[in-house]
């Protein structure tokens, strides 16, 4: 090798400070030499210090470079950028630098919708029309460990009346939008809405298995793209020295980087340009366990289209100091401004520091003027591509080291840089049209993320965000939608399940193709039907009309598309009862235990319409 290290043999000046690497140089391929230079240039010689002579652990040394190669290629700007960014963010963290220094918060502009009014119905119609120009991206990199569930979260039942999992509900909702949108086109429409799932090492194979073993839940496999995110290197100290795995000195310790990786993955995949060339206009991002989300999608997409929003954040009314980020306009002293999510624990001090002595307080509506971010984004594709061409999908990062003491010199355990999908607008120019769409939480937001113990500790009146509350929220939303459509739906009873006080409404569910938008529901229920509190009603089929039905028990109506069905008359049976289950009872499976109840299906009426034509 010559002195500047362009060959493979010899040593050269660049390795002199690291004798173990110098001794092993002959083992390295040219790209591994380049990776070594990056590591040494960035002060990482310690990763080679324990390397023995050539001939000992050579396979492990090669595996080390396989990992470094992955870490380098999966981060915008490579490993050198990651380490440099880390050094700067760690210095800011040690100095206690406020990321919002120089910014003044104000309430941004957006749309506040009222479910079921004329404006809402017309926006839903506009959204369905736009759906054929959309692509959907599901961020599903996490396991359900925080929930007390070992599997992937998208495999969890969304509700237990049908047992349909979250992923099935999402796919069926996208297919329902696809079909409804195509119907609005004159002539033949073969649009297939693209669907991307971002997975991780933890969820990738299980997600693919779930799709393949269920024939993609009716979606064409070619519509679905899986993008797997890589982890990032852990950092051992304030100098951003890479942390080696305590169990394997030839491995760098890694941790997840966060769902903000979805932007760089989409950029590097080439999918965005492909979508643009086929006339796509919108990219909708959503997360893995919000069972109500698709109630909000049509109207919010309608808002994006009618308002021309480059970025539209879906939001719900937020109580002051509630543990959910607030969508905020931030204006800097230098004139820059952006509309972004500010975490709840940062919003209150920021308001107090900028002339709002009450901090994060409710206004006359009884809610904070800063709407609650629910992490569902609608981006306009053209401006999104332009922005990613500048940033390559790199998202503003943060670091959250846990220090051993107030000197902030050592970490309790290694840390890493993190990024969040919703921080995308931070890099946008002031000319970007960034807004939000607020709708009621009962309609649009019931995430499933807390285990029973943590949920039971939530202060009374605050949302539990558990499997128990998530399922009950679906029944409440469907009951309230039917009420708004003119049906008599009984009031709920209050029950305590898994230590959480919840409203138990009639267990009403329907397939997305039956009630995609409110106008559909209104058209399919008529004649003053009634459903008692203890009842369960499951509607599977596109052309089922509920007319003059009096239900006190359990009723399942299944119909093929070609059957036009009227469900009417009095149905009374023993129905399905709710049986409480102790979350510690290991004789039950995890899906049941984290809910705290199961349905005892005592008696039901099941109507199956498998022949075309009108049926009553």
N, C-alpha and C positions, 0 to 999 in steps of 0.2 A: 504494500500500500504506500502511496506517496504521502508527503507530509500533511496534505489537507484532507486525507482520508477518503480518496475517491476509488481506492482499490479494495481488495478484500484481505490481503495478507499484510503483515507488518503491523505498525502501531500508529505512528503519526501523532501530531501534537494534540489533536482533539480528545484522545483517550488517555492522555498522560495522567490526568487527575483521578482516573478510575482503573487501577491495575487489574481487578478481576475481569472487567469488560475487555481490556486490552488483550489479556491472555486468551479470551474466547472469541476474538474477532474472526478467526478463520472459519468458525462455524456459521457465520452470518451471511445470509443472502443480501444482495445490494439494497433491497428495500428495508431490510432489518438494520442495516448500517445507518440508513437515513432516520429510521425511527429512534435508534440509539442516540444519534446526534440531537434529535429533538429533546429527548429526555435529559441529556446532559446539559444542553443549552438552558433548559428550564429548571435546573438545580435538582435533578432527580437521580443523581449518581447512587444514592443509597439503595435503589432497587437492585443494583448489581453487586453490592458489597459482599454478600454471602456466597457469590457464585464460585464453585470449585473449578479445578483445572478442566480443560477439555477432556472428554471421555467419561466424566461423571455427571449424571443427570442431564445429558444432552437433550433427551426428548422433552424434559420439563422446561429447558431453556427455550426450545422451539415453541412449546405451548405458550410460554410467556409472551413471545412475539406475536403469536396468533391473537392473543387477547389484546395486546397493545395495538395491533393492526385494526381490530374491530373498534376499539375505543377511539382511535384516530379517525376512522372513516365515518363513524356514525354521529360525530359532533360537528356542526357547522364551523369551519375554520380549523378543525383538527384538534389534537390533544394540546398543542401549544396554546391555542386560543382558550381552551378550557382552563388550563393552569393559570394563564394570565388573568382571565376573568375572575377566577377563584381568589387570586392574590389580592385583587382590587376590592372585591366584595368582603373578603375576610378582614382587610384593613379597615374598611368602612364599619364593619360590625364591631370590631375591637374599639374603634373610636366612638361608637354609639351614634353614628351619623344617621340622621332622619332622612329616609328616602323621599319624604314629601317636603323637605326644606325649600322654602321659596314659593311653595304652591298655596293658593287659596281655593278652598272648596266652594262649589255652588251647585244648585240643583240643575241637572241637565234637562234638555227637552226630550220628550218622548210621548208615547201614546198610552193612555189609560183606558182599557176596554171594560165595558159592562156586558157580562154574558147575556146572550139572548136578545139584545136590542137590535134595532134595524142596522146600525153601524156594524155591530159584531157579525151579523148574518152576511152583510155585503162584503166585509173583509174576509170572512171564511170562503165566500164564493171566489173572490179575487185570488186567495191563496191556493185553492184547488186548481184554478186555471194555471197558476204559475208552477204547480208541482211538477209538471212534465219537463220543466227546465231546471230541476233541482237535482242535487246529489246529497246523500246523507252520510254522515261520518259518526260512528259510534266509538266512543273512547271506553275501552273495556280491558284495561291492563291489570286490574286488581282482583285478587281473590277475596272471598267473603270472610276472612279471618276476624275482622273487626265486628262482624255480625254474629260470630260464633258458628260459622259455616265453613266447611273445608273446601268446598268446590268453587267453581267460577260463579260470579254473581248473576250473570245473564242466564244461567241454567236454573236459578231459583224460580219456583212458581210465583207469578205476579199475584195470583189469587188462587184460593183452593176450591172454589166452586167448579172450575173447569180444570185446574192444574196446569193451565198454559204457562210456560215460562216467559220471562221478560223478552228473550230473544225472539220467540215465536210471535209475541204481541207486536214487537217493533217491526218485524218483517211483514206481518199481515197488515199492519197499518200503512206501511210504505206501499205495498201492493194495492191496497184499497185506494190510496191517493193516486197511484199510477193509473188505475182503471177509471176513476172518476175524472181525472184530468184529461185522459185520452178521449173520453166520451164527449168532451166539449169541442173537439176538433172535427171539422167537416171532413168527410172522407176517412181513409184508413190511417190509424195512428198506431205505430208499433213501438212507441217509446218504452224503454226499460230504464227505470230510475236507478242509477248506480248507488251501491251501498258499500261503504268501506268500514271495516272493523279494525281498530288499532288494538293489537294484543301486546303481550309481553312474554318473556320466558315462562312466567308463571301460568299464563292463560292460553298461550297459542295453541298447543296440541289439543287441549280440552275444548276450546272454541270450535276448532275444525271438526273434531269428533262429534260435537253436538249438532253442527250443521249437516255433516255427512250422514249421520245416523237418522236424521229426520228429513232427508231429501230437501235440505235448505228451507224447510217450512213453506214450500211452494214457490220459492223464488228461483229463478234460473241461476245455476252456479256461476255463469259468466257475468252476472250482475254484481257478484260479491267479490271484493278484493280484501285480502288480509294484509295489513302492514304491521310488522312486529317491531316494537321499539327496543332499543338496547339500553342497558343500564349505563351509568357513568361512574367514573373513578371516585373513590372516597379519598378524603383529605385528612391527614394526620395532625396538622398543626397550622398556625397562622401564616406560615411560609408556603402553604399549599403543597407540602410534600405528600406525594401519593402514599396512601396507606396500604401496606401489604396484608394479605389475608393471614390472620393469626394461625390458621391451620395449614397454610401452604405458602412458603416464602417465594414461590415462583408465580404467585397469583396476586394481582392487584385487587383489593377489596372493592366491590361495586354495590351500588344501591340504585333504586329507580330515580329517574330525573324528573318525573312528573308528566301530567297529560299535555303540557305545552309542546312536547315532542311531536304531537300530531301534525303541526305546521311544517316542520322540516321533513318529516316522512312524506307528506303529501307533495312537497316541493320536489324532493329527490326521486319520487316514484314516477314522475311524468304524467300522472293521472290528470292533473289540473289542466294542462295543455290539451290533453285528449278530450276532456269534458268541454273545454271552450270550443274546440273544433267541431263538436257535435251539437252546439247551440245551447249548452247549459249556461245558466245565469246565476245560480245560487248554490251555496254549500251550507248545509245545516249540520251543526255539531251538537251531539247530545251525549249524556252519560248513562251509566249502565242500569240504574235501578230506580228510575222515576216512572212509576206505572201510569201517571196521569199525563205525561208529556204530550202525547199526540192529540189530546183535547185542545192544546194550545197552538200546535203547529200551523193548521190552516189559516187562522186569523192573523198570527204573527207574520207568516209569509206574505199575507195580504197587506199588512202594514209596510213591510220592506218594499214591496212592489209599488204601493201607492205613494209612499213618502220618499222613495229613492234612497233608502238607507244603505250605505256601504257596509255598515256594521249595525246589527240589531241584537241587543241582549234581551233575552226573555227575563221577566222579573215578576215578583209578587209583592203586594204591600208588606212592609216590614215594620215591626214594632221597634221603637228606639232601643238600642243596645242589644237587640236580639242577635244570637250568634250566627249571623248570615251577613255576607259582605253587602255593602251598599253601592249602588251605581252612582258615581259622583263625577261632576265636571271639575277638573283641576286646572287652574290658570296660574302660570308661573310669572314671577316679577319681570322676566325677560319677554313676556307676551305669548309664550308657548301655551297651548291648552290641549287637554285630552279628556275624553270621557272613558273612565275605567271603573273597574270594581276596586273598592277600598275595603280591606278586611275590617270587620266590626270593631276589633280591638285597636285599630289604628284610626278609625273614623272619629271616635269621640275625642281623643286628645288633639287631633288635627283641627276639629271644629273649635275646641276651647282655645287653641293657640292662635286662632285667626279671627277673633272678635265675636265668637258665639259662646257667651259665658255658660249657657246651659248644655253645651256640647251636643251630643246626639239626642235630641228630644222629639217627642211626638208633636205634630202640628194639629190644626183644628180638625183634621180628618180622623184623629186618633192613631195615626201612623206617622212614622218618620217620613219627611219629604224625600229621603234618599231610598229609592225602591230596592228591594232585596234581590240580589243577583242569584239566579238558579242555575248558572253555568250551562245554558243552552244558547248557542250563538247562530245567527244567520248572517253569512257574509256574501256580499256581491262578488261573483267570481272574477270579473275583469280587474277591478281595483285590488283584489286579493292577490292575483297573480303578479301585478305590477309591484306590489309591496314585497312579495316574497323574492322577486328578482333582485331586490336591493339587499334583503336580509338573509336570503337562502333559508328562511324559516326559523332563524334564530330568534328566540323570544327572551324578553327581559327576564333575568334570573335573580334569585335571592339565595342567601345562605342563612342557615339557622343553627349555628353551633351551640352545643350545650357546654358551657365552660365549667371547669372544676371550681373556680372561685372568682372573686370580683376583679382580680388582676387581668382576667381574660387572656392568660398566657397559654393555658393548656385546655384540651377538650376532654370531657368525660368519655366520649367515644368518637370515632371518626365521623365526619360530616360530609356533605356533598352539596353541589349546586342543585337548585330545583327551579322548575318553571311551570307556569300554569297557562292552560289554553286561553283563558279569558284575559290574559295580559297582552294579547296580540295588539289591541289598539294603542298601546303605549308608544309605538314607533311611528304611528300614522301622522301625516302632515295635518295642520290645522284645517285644511280645506276638506278633509274627509267628513262625510256626512254620517255621524255616529249617533244613534238614538237607542231607545229601548221600548219595549212593549210590556205593560203591566196588566196582568189579569189575576183574578182571585186565586189564592192558594188552593182553595177547595177544588178548583177546576184543574189546576195545572201543575201542582207541586206536592209530591208525597214521596220523597226519597227514602230508600231502605238502606240505612248505613250503621245504625247503632245496635249493639247487642242488648239483650233484655236487662242485664244489670245496669248498664250505662243509661238506658232509656228510662228505667224506673227512678233514676236520680235527677232527671230533668225537672227543673222547677215547674210547679203546677201552672198550667196555662200556656206553657211553651210547647212547641211541637216535639214529639218523641223521635221522629224519623227512624222508626224501627220496622221490623217485618210485621208486627201487630198493627201499628198505626197505618202503615203503607197499604195493607189489605183493606182495613176498615175505611180508609179514605177513598178507595175505588168504589165501594158500595155507596158511600155518602154522595160522591160526585154523580154516579149514575142515577141515584134516587132523586137528587136535586135537579138534574137535567130533565128527568121524566116529569117531575112536578112542574117545572117551567113550561113543559110541553102540554100541561093541562091534566095530567094523571093524578089520582089520589094515592099518594105514597105515605104510608104510616110514619109517624114520628119515631125517632130512634129511642132505644133504651140506653142507659149508661151502665157499663160493666167494667170491672177491673180485671185486666188480663195481663199476665206477666208483670204485675206491679204498676200497670199503666191504666189510667182511667180513660176509656174510649167510648165513642158513640157507636152503637151497633144498629146500623140501618138494615132494611131488607137486603138480602144478598142478591143484587141484580147485576148481571154482566151480559155483554153482547159482543158479537164479533165486530171488528172494525168496519167490515163491509156493510153491516146493518146500520150503524149510526156513526158515520165518519164525521159529519158536521151536524149542527143543531137543526138545520133545515130538513135533513134526512129523518131525524128522530121525530120532528113535528109532523112530517108527512106519514109516518108509520104508526103513530098512536092516536087513536080517536075514540070517541064514544064513551068517555068518562070511565076508564078502567080504574081498578083499585088493587093495591098490593098491601097485605098486612105486614106488620113488623117481623114476624117470625118466618116470613116467606123467602123462598129462593126462586129466582127467575133467570133462566139461561136462554139467550136467543142466538142461535147459530144459523144464519141464512140471510141472504140479501133482501128477499121479497116477502118478508113476514110482516103482516099488519096486526097490531094489537088493538082490538076493538071491543069495548064492553066486557072486558075480562074482569072477573072478581077472583083474585087469587089469595088463598089462605093455605099455604103448604109449599110444595116444590113442583116446579114446572120447567121442563126442558123442551124447547121447540127447535128441531133440526129440519132444514129444508134445502134441497138443491136449488141452484139459481133459476132453473126453468120452472120451478113450482111457485105459484103465487098463492100465498097462504094467509088465511085470516084466523087468528087465535081469539076465541070469544067464549062467553059463558062463565059458569061458576066452576072453579077448581078448588077442591078442598081435600087435603090428605094430611098424614102425620108429618110430612115434610122432613127437613134436615135440621137436626139440633146441634147447637154449639157445645162441644165438650171441652172443658178447660184441661190444659196439659201443663204440668210443672216443667219449666225450662231445664230443670236439673234431672228430669226423668230420662235416663239413658235407654230405656226400653223403646222410646219413640225416636224416629229419625230426626236429623238436625232441622230439616225444613219445617217440621211440625213444632219442634221445641222452641225455635226462635220466634214463632208466632204466638205460642202459648195456648193454642186451641186447635181442634180439628173438627170437621163436620161429620156427624154421625148421620149417614144417609138412610133414614128409617123407611121413608115411603116417598114416591114421586110419581108424577105423570110425565111420561116421555112421548112426545109426538114426533114421528119421523115421516117426512114427506120426500119420497125418493122418485116420484113420477112427475113429469112435466104437467103443466096446466094449473087451473085455479082450484084451490082447495079451501074448505072451511072446517 
